[in-house]
Amino acid sequence: MKKKKSPILTIFFTVFLDLLGLGIIIPILPAVLLDPRGGVLPFSYSFSTRTMLYGFMIAAYPLAQFFGAPILGTLADQKGRKKLLIVSLIGTLAGYIIFAIGIIQKDIYLLFAGRILDGFTGGNISIAQSAIADVSDEKTKSKNFGLIGMAFGLGFIIGPYIGGKLSDASVVSWFTYSTPFWLSVILTTINIALVIWNFPETLPSGRKVKVSALTGIKNIGKAFKYENLRVMFLVVFLLTVGFNFFTQFFQVFLIGKFRFTQSQIGDFFAYMGLWIAVAQGAVLRPLSKKYKPSAILKYSIILLAATFPILLLPDKAKWLYFIVPFISIFQGLTQPNSTAIISNLSDKDKQGEILGINQSILSVAQAIPPIIAGFVTSVSLNLPTLFAAGATIFAWIIFVFLFKRSKTSKVNEESIA
């Protein structure tokens, strides 16, 4: 009898490469748009104009994902995980190529096109989460989602480091801002081949579902019709808003206050990713054996919120390296446990749909911070990080006071036992 392949390793690699690509963007995009001499934009553009365009550039990916990811998630429930994962990865591959060409040609329209295409087909993670849910039971789900979180962390370790170093001409003379993206093209091609040859279909039988271009918009309304999920969807929305205010504009803070280069930004976010991987690989697993996801979130969210403002206090950059591990650990505990609760509260045959709704919420939440931060950063470099703390505190208040008091609190607690 032929041994059944496990999809876990392929899922891990897929998520890792997805986050690797997002990680590569972190140190490069500020340089591409904010650097008046070596970037894409004309020298005459003011700092406030550059930060606004930077914000819209970041927002382009999640806004496109808002429309694309739920369509892919629904189709994954209909056609199977494997086919749609391949489609998603092909879109990612094309997006990288277009973005790299845009950097070479100094064409901001190609940059936007590359990010929009990658975002629209960027259902990699929601499809991977559905596959994880397919092969997990309630006892192993939090642990397996933690594996996705560890891949997230590893992508954030290697991605920013590669982005910072491979775009730095002082490291190798022929390195440019486009070099890391050509590496991403190679790695994504390998990932597509791995899915084709080594990813077993995890969905036993598909179900007939209606696919619409407006699925993302409908999902926002639908999210609040699920009594047992609406509180968690709101919590996840606010958590994502908060963390993205931090991750998307802290590079600008580092450039403005400490004069970081793209290589130093890459090192900083790689260091942060290392601690996220430690949290989800070494801390989450033993905690998930002893405590329910809801018990962990009660503390990890408020600790995360309290740590954000501390980043603004140091006058020397070295002190940031003592503070950021706490942010990484608290975020590393928060993200997979919130996803596990949402998955556990969903019927098994609706995992793709519910996680697609979750992805729609995440996409909106990821798109809002850069647009706001693009405007307020010209007022104060501190504001995006303070907004991050405020949104996270609000998420904690809603979770603590509404989650257990909802009409379905008994279902919630039993579902995540």
C-alpha positions as CSV (number, residue, x, y, z in Angstrom):
1,M,0.0,0.0,0.0
2,K,1.4,3.4,-1.0
3,K,2.2,5.6,1.9
4,K,0.1,8.8,2.0
5,K,2.1,12.0,1.6
6,S,1.9,14.6,4.3
7,P,1.2,18.1,3.1
8,I,2.8,19.8,6.2
9,L,6.3,20.2,4.8
10,T,5.0,21.6,1.4
11,I,2.6,24.0,3.3
12,F,5.4,25.1,5.5
13,F,7.7,25.9,2.5
14,T,4.8,27.6,0.6
15,V,4.1,29.9,3.5
16,F,7.8,30.5,4.1
17,L,8.3,31.6,0.5
18,D,5.2,33.8,0.6
19,L,6.5,35.6,3.7
20,L,10.0,35.6,2.3
21,G,8.7,37.7,-0.6
22,L,6.8,40.0,1.7
23,G,9.9,40.2,3.9
24,I,12.2,41.2,1.0
25,I,9.9,44.2,0.3
26,I,10.4,45.6,3.9
27,P,13.9,47.2,3.5
28,I,13.7,47.8,-0.3
29,L,10.4,49.6,-0.7
30,P,11.3,52.6,1.5
31,A,14.5,53.0,-0.3
32,V,12.9,52.7,-3.8
33,L,10.4,55.4,-3.0
34,L,12.0,57.6,-0.3
35,D,15.6,57.7,-1.7
36,P,15.7,60.9,-3.8
37,R,18.8,59.9,-5.7
38,G,18.8,56.2,-6.2
39,G,15.0,55.5,-6.1
40,V,12.3,55.4,-8.7
41,L,10.6,58.8,-8.1
42,P,11.9,62.1,-9.5
43,F,14.3,64.1,-7.3
44,S,11.8,67.0,-7.1
45,Y,9.3,65.0,-5.1
46,S,8.9,66.2,-1.5
47,F,9.2,63.9,1.6
48,S,5.5,64.1,2.3
49,T,4.6,63.2,-1.3
50,R,7.0,60.2,-1.2
51,T,5.6,58.9,2.1
52,M,2.0,59.2,0.7
53,L,3.0,57.2,-2.4
54,Y,4.8,54.7,-0.2
55,G,1.6,54.3,1.8
56,F,-0.5,53.7,-1.3
57,M,2.1,51.3,-2.7
58,I,1.9,49.2,0.5
59,A,-1.9,49.4,0.5
60,A,-2.1,48.2,-3.2
61,Y,-1.2,44.6,-2.2
62,P,-3.8,44.0,0.5
63,L,-6.5,45.9,-1.4
64,A,-6.0,43.6,-4.4
65,Q,-5.9,40.7,-2.0
66,F,-9.2,41.8,-0.6
67,F,-10.9,41.0,-3.9
68,G,-8.7,38.1,-5.0
69,A,-8.1,35.9,-1.9
70,P,-11.7,35.1,-1.0
71,I,-12.4,34.1,-4.7
72,L,-9.4,31.7,-4.5
73,G,-10.5,30.5,-1.1
74,T,-14.0,29.7,-2.3
75,L,-12.6,28.0,-5.5
76,A,-10.3,26.0,-3.2
77,D,-13.4,24.6,-1.5
78,Q,-14.9,23.8,-4.9
79,K,-11.9,22.6,-7.0
80,G,-9.5,21.5,-4.3
81,R,-6.5,23.1,-2.5
82,K,-3.8,22.0,-4.9
83,K,-5.0,23.5,-8.1
84,L,-5.7,26.9,-6.6
85,L,-2.4,26.9,-4.7
86,I,-0.6,26.5,-8.1
87,V,-2.7,29.4,-9.6
88,S,-1.9,31.6,-6.6
89,L,1.9,30.9,-6.9
90,I,1.9,31.6,-10.6
91,G,0.4,35.0,-9.9
92,T,3.1,35.6,-7.2
93,L,5.8,34.6,-9.7
94,A,4.5,37.1,-12.4
95,G,4.1,39.8,-9.8
96,Y,7.8,39.5,-8.8
97,I,8.9,39.7,-12.4
98,I,6.8,42.8,-13.1
99,F,8.0,44.5,-9.9
100,A,11.7,43.8,-10.7
101,I,11.3,45.2,-14.2
102,G,9.5,48.3,-12.7
103,I,12.6,49.0,-10.5
104,I,15.0,48.6,-13.5
105,Q,12.8,50.9,-15.7
106,K,12.1,53.3,-12.9
107,D,8.4,53.0,-13.7
108,I,6.1,53.4,-10.7
109,Y,3.2,52.1,-12.7
110,L,4.9,48.8,-13.2
111,L,5.6,48.7,-9.4
112,F,1.9,49.2,-8.7
113,A,1.0,46.6,-11.3
114,G,3.4,44.0,-9.8
115,R,2.0,44.5,-6.3
116,I,-1.6,44.4,-7.5
117,L,-1.2,41.2,-9.4
118,D,0.7,39.5,-6.6
119,G,-2.0,40.7,-4.1
120,F,-4.9,39.6,-6.2
121,T,-3.5,36.1,-6.6
122,G,-2.0,36.1,-3.2
123,G,-4.3,33.5,-1.6
124,N,-1.4,31.3,-0.7
125,I,-1.7,31.6,3.0
126,S,-5.5,31.2,3.3
127,I,-5.4,28.1,1.0
128,A,-2.5,26.8,3.1
129,Q,-4.5,27.4,6.3
130,S,-7.5,25.5,4.8
131,A,-5.2,22.6,4.0
132,I,-3.8,22.6,7.5
133,A,-7.4,22.6,8.9
134,D,-8.2,19.6,6.6
135,V,-5.5,17.5,8.1
136,S,-5.7,18.7,11.7
137,D,-8.1,17.9,14.6
138,E,-8.9,20.4,17.4
139,K,-6.0,19.2,19.6
140,T,-3.4,19.6,16.9
141,K,-4.8,22.6,15.0
142,S,-3.2,25.3,17.2
143,K,0.1,23.5,17.1
144,N,-0.1,23.2,13.3
145,F,-1.1,26.8,12.8
146,G,1.9,27.5,14.9
147,L,4.0,25.8,12.3
148,I,2.6,28.3,9.7
149,G,3.5,31.0,12.2
150,M,7.1,29.7,12.4
151,A,7.3,29.8,8.6
152,F,6.1,33.3,8.9
153,G,8.8,34.1,11.3
154,L,11.5,32.4,9.2
155,G,10.3,34.3,6.2
156,F,10.7,37.5,8.1
157,I,14.2,36.5,9.2
158,I,15.6,35.7,5.8
159,G,13.4,37.9,3.7
160,P,14.5,41.3,5.1
161,Y,18.1,40.2,5.5
162,I,18.2,39.1,1.8
163,G,16.4,42.2,0.7
164,G,18.8,44.5,2.6
165,K,22.0,42.7,1.5
166,L,21.2,41.8,-2.1
167,S,20.1,45.4,-2.8
168,D,23.2,46.9,-1.3
169,A,25.9,47.8,-3.9
170,S,28.5,48.1,-1.2
171,V,28.2,44.4,-0.6
172,V,28.6,43.4,-4.2
173,S,29.0,46.1,-6.9
174,W,26.3,44.7,-9.3
175,F,23.6,44.4,-6.6
176,T,20.6,46.7,-7.2
177,Y,17.1,47.1,-5.7
178,S,15.8,44.5,-8.2
179,T,18.3,41.7,-7.4
180,P,16.4,40.2,-4.5
181,F,13.2,39.9,-6.6
182,W,15.0,37.8,-9.2
183,L,16.0,35.4,-6.4
184,S,12.3,35.3,-5.4
185,V,11.4,34.4,-9.0
186,I,13.7,31.4,-8.8
187,L,12.4,30.3,-5.3
188,T,8.8,30.7,-6.4
189,T,9.4,28.5,-9.4
190,I,10.8,25.8,-7.1
191,N,7.8,26.2,-4.9
192,I,5.4,25.6,-7.9
193,A,7.3,22.5,-8.8
194,L,7.1,21.2,-5.2
195,V,3.4,21.7,-5.0
196,I,2.9,20.0,-8.4
197,W,4.9,16.9,-7.4
198,N,4.7,16.7,-3.7
199,F,1.4,18.2,-2.5
200,P,-1.4,15.8,-2.0
201,E,-5.0,17.1,-2.3
202,T,-6.3,17.5,1.3
203,L,-9.9,18.1,0.4
204,P,-11.7,14.7,0.0
205,S,-14.6,16.2,-2.1
206,G,-15.4,19.7,-3.2
207,R,-18.7,21.5,-2.7
208,K,-20.7,23.7,-5.1
209,V,-20.3,27.3,-4.2
210,K,-21.0,30.5,-6.0
211,V,-18.0,32.5,-7.0
212,S,-18.3,36.3,-7.3
213,A,-15.9,39.2,-8.0
214,L,-17.6,41.0,-5.1
215,T,-17.0,38.1,-2.6
216,G,-14.6,40.3,-0.6
217,I,-17.2,43.0,-0.1
218,K,-19.9,40.4,0.7
219,N,-17.5,38.7,3.2
220,I,-17.3,41.8,5.3
221,G,-21.0,41.8,5.7
222,K,-21.2,38.1,6.1
223,A,-18.5,38.1,8.8
224,F,-20.9,39.8,11.3
225,K,-23.8,37.4,10.6
226,Y,-21.9,34.6,12.3
227,E,-22.7,35.1,16.0
228,N,-20.0,32.8,17.2
229,L,-17.3,34.5,15.0
230,R,-18.1,38.2,14.8
231,V,-16.2,39.1,18.0
232,M,-13.1,37.3,16.9
233,F,-13.3,38.8,13.4
234,L,-13.4,42.3,15.0
235,V,-10.5,41.4,17.3
236,V,-8.4,40.0,14.4
237,F,-9.2,43.2,12.4
238,L,-7.9,45.5,15.1
239,L,-4.9,43.4,15.9
240,T,-3.9,43.4,12.2
241,V,-4.5,47.2,12.0
242,G,-2.2,47.6,15.0
243,F,0.6,45.4,13.9
244,N,0.6,46.8,10.4
245,F,0.9,50.4,11.6
246,F,4.1,49.1,13.2
247,T,5.6,46.9,10.5
248,Q,4.7,49.0,7.5
249,F,6.0,52.3,8.8
250,F,8.6,51.6,11.4
251,Q,11.2,51.5,8.6
252,V,10.4,55.2,8.0
253,F,10.9,55.9,11.7
254,L,14.3,54.1,11.6
255,I,15.4,56.1,8.5
256,G,14.2,59.4,10.0
257,K,15.4,59.1,13.6
258,F,18.5,56.8,13.3
259,R,19.4,57.2,9.6
260,F,19.2,53.4,8.9
261,T,20.2,52.1,5.5
262,Q,18.2,49.4,3.7
263,S,20.8,46.9,4.8
264,Q,20.4,47.9,8.5
265,I,16.6,47.9,8.1
266,G,16.9,44.3,6.7
267,D,19.0,43.3,9.7
268,F,16.5,44.8,12.2
269,F,13.5,43.1,10.8
270,A,15.4,39.8,10.3
271,Y,16.2,40.0,14.1
272,M,12.5,40.6,14.8
273,G,11.6,37.6,12.6
274,L,14.0,35.4,14.5
275,W,12.2,36.1,17.7
276,I,8.8,35.5,16.1
277,A,10.1,32.1,15.0
278,V,11.4,31.4,18.5
279,A,8.0,32.4,20.0
280,Q,5.9,30.2,17.6
281,G,8.4,27.3,17.4
282,A,9.6,27.1,21.0
283,V,7.1,29.0,23.2
284,L,3.7,28.5,21.6
285,R,3.9,24.7,21.5
286,P,4.4,24.0,25.2
287,L,1.9,26.7,26.1
288,S,-0.7,25.3,23.7
289,K,-0.5,22.0,25.5
290,K,-1.4,23.6,28.8
291,Y,-3.7,26.5,27.9
292,K,-6.6,27.2,25.6
293,P,-6.0,29.8,22.8
294,S,-8.4,32.2,24.6
295,A,-6.3,32.1,27.8
296,I,-3.1,32.9,25.9
297,L,-4.7,35.8,24.0
298,K,-5.9,37.4,27.2
299,Y,-2.4,38.2,28.1
300,S,-0.4,38.3,24.9
301,I,-2.6,41.1,23.3
302,I,-2.3,43.5,26.2
303,L,1.5,42.9,26.6
304,L,1.9,43.5,22.9
305,A,0.0,46.8,23.1
306,A,2.1,47.9,26.1
307,T,5.4,47.3,24.4
308,F,4.8,49.3,21.2
309,P,5.3,52.8,22.8
310,I,8.5,51.7,24.5
311,L,10.1,51.6,21.1
312,L,9.9,55.4,20.8
313,L,11.9,56.1,24.0
314,P,15.5,55.2,23.1
315,D,17.9,57.8,21.8
316,K,20.3,55.1,20.5
317,A,19.3,52.4,18.1
318,K,21.0,49.6,20.1
319,W,18.3,49.7,22.7
320,L,15.7,48.8,20.1
321,Y,17.3,45.4,19.9
322,F,16.4,44.8,23.6
323,I,12.8,45.8,23.1
324,V,11.8,44.2,19.8
325,P,12.1,40.6,21.1
326,F,9.1,41.2,23.4
327,I,7.0,42.5,20.5
328,S,8.0,39.5,18.5
329,I,7.1,37.0,21.2
330,F,3.8,38.6,22.1
331,Q,2.8,38.8,18.4
332,G,4.1,35.2,17.8
333,L,1.7,34.0,20.5
334,T,-1.3,36.2,19.4
335,Q,-1.5,35.5,15.6
336,P,-1.7,31.7,15.5
337,N,-4.0,31.4,18.5
338,S,-6.5,33.9,17.0
339,T,-6.5,32.0,13.7
340,A,-7.0,28.7,15.6
341,I,-10.0,30.0,17.4
342,I,-11.7,31.2,14.2
343,S,-10.9,27.8,12.5
344,N,-12.2,25.8,15.5
345,L,-15.5,27.8,15.4
346,S,-16.1,26.9,11.8
347,D,-17.6,23.8,10.3
348,K,-15.1,21.5,8.6
349,D,-16.6,21.8,5.1
350,K,-16.6,25.6,5.4
351,Q,-12.9,26.1,6.4
352,G,-12.0,27.7,3.0
353,E,-14.9,30.0,3.1
354,I,-14.4,31.1,6.8
355,L,-10.7,31.5,6.4
356,G,-11.4,33.4,3.2
357,I,-13.6,35.8,5.1
358,N,-10.9,36.1,7.7
359,Q,-8.4,36.9,4.9
360,S,-10.8,39.6,3.6
361,I,-10.8,41.2,7.0
362,L,-7.0,40.9,7.2
363,S,-6.7,42.6,3.7
364,V,-8.8,45.6,4.7
365,A,-6.9,45.8,8.0
366,Q,-3.6,45.7,6.2
367,A,-4.7,48.4,3.7
368,I,-5.9,51.0,6.2
369,P,-2.6,51.7,8.2
370,P,-0.3,52.6,5.3
371,I,-2.8,55.1,3.8
372,I,-3.3,56.8,7.2
373,A,0.4,56.6,8.1
374,G,1.4,58.0,4.7
375,F,-0.2,61.2,5.7
376,V,0.5,61.4,9.5
377,T,4.2,60.5,9.2
378,S,4.9,64.0,7.9
379,V,3.4,65.3,11.1
380,S,5.4,63.0,13.5
381,L,7.4,59.9,12.9
382,N,6.0,58.6,16.2
383,L,2.4,58.6,15.3
384,P,2.2,55.2,13.4
385,T,3.7,53.3,16.4
386,L,1.3,55.1,18.8
387,F,-1.6,54.2,16.5
388,A,-0.4,50.6,16.6
389,A,-0.6,50.6,20.4
390,G,-4.1,52.1,20.4
391,A,-5.6,49.6,18.0
392,T,-4.1,46.7,19.9
393,I,-5.4,47.9,23.2
394,F,-8.9,48.3,21.6
395,A,-8.6,44.7,20.3
396,W,-7.8,43.5,23.9
397,I,-10.7,45.3,25.4
398,I,-13.2,43.8,22.9
399,F,-11.7,40.3,23.4
400,V,-11.8,40.4,27.2
401,F,-15.2,42.0,27.6
402,L,-17.2,40.7,24.6
403,F,-15.8,37.3,23.6
404,K,-16.8,35.3,26.7
405,R,-20.0,37.4,27.2
406,S,-21.3,36.6,23.7
407,K,-24.3,34.3,23.4
408,T,-22.1,31.6,22.0
409,S,-19.5,31.8,24.7
410,K,-20.2,28.2,25.7
411,V,-19.6,27.1,22.1
412,N,-16.5,29.2,21.9
413,E,-14.9,27.6,25.0
414,E,-15.9,24.1,24.0
415,S,-14.7,24.6,20.4
416,I,-11.2,25.6,21.5
417,A,-10.8,23.0,24.2
